[in-house]
Amino acid sequence: MNIPSFVACTLFCFFATSGVDATKDSDVIKEAEKALLQDWTNRDNVILHLIDRVGFLEKSVGECDKRLKNFDNEMKEIDKDTKTISTRVVQQGIAVTRCCSGGHAPKERTLTVDVDDRITLYLDGREIKGFQHATDWRTADSVKLPSNTKVIAVKGLNEFGDPGVLASTEDGYVLTNETWKCSNKKDKGWATIGFDDSKWPPAYSVLPATRKPIAGIRNDTSWIWTKNFKYLKGDKEAYCRIKLP
């Protein structure tokens, strides 16, 4: 049923129940019909307007969703670029650190070292002199260890009893243990940076520092010597060295 038919039916029912004579009051009927049609037309326009607004909102939501997706993609690209930049900054920082500090933090440490019985110390092939206790194994000596030091080398001379080389820095950066290399041969240039010690054997751990502690040297280090260690009968001289990172 269309709107005019529905209006006519509605008016007929209204006048039939209200006692209005449709033949005598035609003007009234026409006015009522006109008003009713206008009312329906207005409602229809409202509905069409709402439908139009819903369509606009759906379109707007679609545009917003599209923009949000684009924004999300842009944020991912920014995050990716940020990570790339951060990686480059870290790499540049590492490069600068290695360039200026030989691969580790530019920190000057104190190296405390002792030998039972006599010590000669070298840093990058340069002999360090002036030890007050070079011939007294009961007391260690300390020297400044420059941050760019590459090789620590120690010549030890044993005169009696257990031999050993013992050393550490205050932060444990340097500790005498099996990572050192010790030989009973004084090879040419053995204390220098360029010396190839790949054929030298690892140091032999004579005993832990806790068994024979020395003031100023950490307890988590060890007395080391050559592998040819025998009480009173082993090597009298040891040439020990370590390459620093």
C-alpha positions in Angstrom: 0.0 0.0 0.0 1.4 3.4 -1.0 1.2 6.6 1.1 -1.9 8.2 -0.7 -3.9 4.9 -0.3 -2.9 4.7 3.3 -3.9 8.3 3.9 -7.3 7.7 2.2 -7.9 4.6 4.3 -6.9 6.4 7.4 -9.2 9.3 6.7 -12.1 7.0 5.9 -11.7 5.2 9.2 -11.4 8.4 11.1 -14.5 10.0 9.7 -16.5 6.8 9.9 -15.8 6.6 13.6 -16.2 10.3 14.4 -19.5 10.8 12.7 -18.3 13.4 10.2 -20.2 13.5 6.9 -17.6 13.2 4.2 -20.1 14.5 1.5 -20.9 17.7 3.4 -17.4 18.4 4.9 -15.3 17.9 1.8 -13.1 20.9 2.6 -12.4 19.5 6.0 -11.5 16.2 4.5 -9.2 17.8 2.0 -7.4 19.8 4.6 -7.0 16.8 6.8 -5.7 14.8 3.9 -3.3 17.5 3.0 -2.0 17.8 6.5 -1.6 14.1 6.8 0.3 13.8 3.5 2.5 16.7 4.6 3.2 15.0 7.9 4.2 11.8 6.1 6.3 13.7 3.6 8.2 15.4 6.4 8.8 12.1 8.1 10.0 10.6 4.8 12.4 13.5 4.4 13.7 13.0 7.9 14.3 9.3 7.2 16.0 10.1 4.0 18.1 12.7 5.7 19.1 10.2 8.5 19.9 7.6 5.9 22.1 10.2 4.1 23.8 11.1 7.4 24.4 7.4 8.2 26.0 7.0 4.8 28.2 10.0 5.4 29.2 8.7 8.8 30.1 5.3 7.4 32.2 7.0 4.8 33.9 9.2 7.5 34.6 6.1 9.6 36.1 4.4 6.5 38.3 7.4 5.9 39.3 7.5 9.6 40.2 3.8 9.5 42.2 4.4 6.4 44.1 7.3 8.0 44.7 5.3 11.1 46.2 2.5 9.1 48.4 5.0 7.2 49.4 6.5 10.5 50.3 3.1 11.9 52.4 2.4 8.8 54.1 5.7 9.2 54.8 5.0 12.9 56.3 1.6 12.0 58.6 3.4 9.5 59.6 5.9 12.1 60.3 3.2 14.6 62.4 1.4 12.0 64.4 4.5 11.2 64.9 5.2 14.9 66.3 1.7 15.4 68.6 2.2 12.4 69.8 5.5 13.7 70.3 4.1 17.2 72.3 1.2 15.8 74.5 3.6 13.8 75.1 5.7 16.9 76.1 2.7 18.9 78.4 1.5 16.1 80.0 4.9 15.8 80.4 5.0 19.6 82.1 1.6 19.6 84.3 2.7 16.7 85.3 5.9 18.6 85.9 3.9 21.8 88.1 1.4 20.0 90.0 4.2 18.1 90.7 6.2 21.2 91.0 3.5 23.9 92.3 0.4 22.2 89.0 -1.5 22.4 88.1 -0.9 26.1 86.9 1.9 28.2 89.5 4.7 28.6 90.2 4.0 32.2 93.6 4.0 33.9 93.9 1.2 36.4 96.4 0.2 39.1 98.2 -3.1 38.5 99.6 -4.8 41.6 102.1 -7.5 40.9 104.4 -9.9 42.8 106.8 -12.7 42.0 108.2 -15.4 44.3 111.2 -14.5 44.3 112.3 -11.8 41.9 110.3 -9.7 39.3 110.9 -7.8 36.1 107.8 -6.2 34.6 107.1 -5.0 31.1 104.2 -3.1 29.6 104.1 -3.3 25.8 107.7 -4.2 25.8 108.9 -1.4 28.0 110.6 -2.4 31.2 109.0 -0.8 34.3 111.7 0.0 36.9 111.8 1.4 40.4 110.1 -1.5 42.2 110.9 -1.2 45.9 110.0 -4.8 46.6 111.3 -6.5 43.4 113.3 -9.0 45.5 110.9 -9.4 48.4 108.0 -11.7 47.4 106.2 -11.0 50.7 105.3 -7.5 49.5 103.8 -6.6 46.1 104.5 -3.5 44.1 101.9 -1.4 42.2 102.1 0.6 39.0 99.7 2.6 36.8 98.3 0.6 34.0 97.5 2.9 31.0 94.2 2.3 29.3 95.8 1.6 26.0 98.1 -1.1 27.3 98.1 -4.2 25.0 100.6 -6.6 26.6 101.6 -7.2 30.2 104.8 -9.4 30.5 106.5 -10.6 33.6 109.9 -12.3 34.0 110.0 -14.3 37.2 113.1 -15.8 38.9 112.6 -18.4 41.6 115.5 -18.9 44.1 113.8 -21.3 46.6 110.5 -22.9 47.4 107.3 -22.5 45.4 107.7 -20.2 42.4 104.9 -18.0 41.1 103.7 -14.8 39.4 100.7 -13.1 41.0 99.0 -10.0 39.7 95.6 -8.2 39.6 94.0 -4.9 39.1 91.6 -3.5 41.6 88.5 -4.2 39.4 89.6 -7.7 38.2 90.3 -6.5 34.7 93.7 -8.3 35.0 94.0 -11.6 36.9 96.8 -14.1 36.7 95.4 -17.5 35.7 95.4 -20.0 32.9 94.5 -17.3 30.3 98.1 -16.2 30.6 100.9 -17.9 28.7 104.2 -18.9 30.3 107.4 -20.2 28.8 110.8 -21.2 30.2 112.5 -19.7 27.1 113.4 -16.1 26.6 112.4 -15.7 23.0 113.4 -12.6 21.2 110.9 -9.8 21.7 108.8 -12.0 24.0 107.5 -9.0 26.0 106.4 -6.9 23.0 103.0 -6.3 21.3 104.0 -7.9 18.0 105.4 -11.1 19.5 103.5 -14.2 18.3 102.8 -16.3 21.4 100.5 -18.8 19.7 102.9 -21.6 20.3 103.4 -20.8 24.0 101.6 -23.1 26.4 99.0 -21.8 28.9 100.2 -20.8 32.3 100.2 -23.5 35.1 98.3 -22.6 38.2 100.6 -23.3 41.1 98.0 -22.5 43.8 95.2 -20.0 44.4 96.0 -16.6 45.9 93.9 -17.6 49.0 96.5 -20.2 49.8 99.3 -17.7 49.8 97.7 -14.2 50.0 99.5 -11.0 49.3 98.2 -7.6 50.5 96.8 -5.5 47.6 96.2 -8.5 45.3 92.7 -10.0 44.8 91.9 -13.4 46.2 90.2 -14.6 43.0 93.6 -14.8 41.1 96.3 -17.5 41.1 100.0 -17.9 41.4 101.1 -19.0 37.9 104.3 -20.5 36.5 105.5 -22.7 33.6 104.1 -26.1 33.2 107.4 -27.5 34.1 106.7 -26.9 37.8 108.3 -29.1 40.4 109.0 -28.2 43.9 112.7 -27.3 44.2 113.3 -28.9 40.8 111.2 -27.0 38.3 112.1 -24.1 36.0 113.9 -21.4 37.8 112.9 -18.7 35.3 109.5 -18.1 33.8 108.4 -15.7 31.1 104.7 -15.0 31.4 102.5 -12.6 29.3 99.0 -11.8 28.5 97.4 -9.8 25.6 94.7 -7.4 26.8 91.5 -6.8 24.8 
